[in-house]
Amino acid sequence: MGSITNTDAKIPVIDFSGDDLKPGTSSWLEACNKVCSALEDYGCFVATLSDADCLELHNTIFGSLDDLFGFAKEIKLHNTYEKPFRGYHSPNSVHEGLGIDDPTNPEATHKFTKLFWPHGNHHFCETANSYAKLVTGLDQTVTRMIFEHYGVEKYCESHIGSTDYVLRLHKYNAADKEKTHKALPEHTDLNLTTIIHQNHVNGLEVKTKHGDQWIGFDASPNSFIFMTGDGFQVWSNDRIQPCLHRVTMTENAVRYSVLLSTFHNGIITVPEELIDDEHPLKYKPLNHLDYLASQLALTTSRVCVKNFCGL
């Protein structure tokens, strides 16, 4: 695999800050086309929101993470859920993550908060819940755009109703002064979608689909990277394929990121409208939770989704 970082190529940027971005408007249709073009070409794009929507939330949620990750590992290990890819995760010495299942539900964020602050922490609980509502709204907007673009909007509400949302909080330790380190190896996501928001420390890189180059990303308080995962590859019948990405730490500072991950809580099937002579059916129905559990059980490399349920 190549490791050349391309400083010229850029992840597509799409503006979501306008008040006129509503279904049926010309700005909505233009954004639909841009979203699907970016996802087909890159598997991701950068969504920019208005400062009024996210600047305060950006500052408060990242301002709380030093305290959260400062708790002992014994406490963090209590962050568990029955479903896979929800709770505490520490794959190596430089990276660890926590998770909140159903984060737009105040009871869920309160339960997570009580793990660390038994007497409560209203400020953190309120911040996490408000942030989750912001990015869940963005995810649902983009999802509606995708369904509308492909002419299958009649299935959209059912899809959203079958979606689980998980807020992931990640810490990546600072790089040594003398060298960089791969804090997260290259991979594609197993889920439906991921929305990544990070602090001022860069590190996320996305691989171009045609070539061996990696695209860096300069974060800002109002920028969010939207990525699709294996679930959308199946649903779209290969029209949208996930991007390879990784985290490479080069700065002598801690990188924090906050992710919204989405999962289908049932069976993902290709809509019949997305099957034609040019796009013959490529996947059997996928039980998404079974797929996640099977990947988690593997002790070696992952099984790609084509091998898992491809025809």
Buried (B, 14 or more C-beta within 10 A) or exposed (E): EEEEEBEEBEBBEBBBBEEEBEEEEEEBBEBBEBBBBBBBBBBBBBBBBEEEBBBEBBEBBBBBBEEBBEBEEEEBEEBEBEBBBBBBBBEEEBBBBBBBBBBBBEEBBBBBBEBBBEEEBEEBBBBBBBBBBBBBBBBBBBBBBBBBBBEBBEBBEEBBEBBBBBBBBBBBBBBEEEEEBBBBEBEBBBBBBBBBBBBEBBBBBBBBEEEEBBBBBEBBBBBBBBBBBBBBBBBBBBBBBBBBBBBBBBBEBBBBBBBBBBBBEBEBBBBEEBEEEEEEEBBBEBBBBEBBEBBEEEEEEBEEBBEBBBE
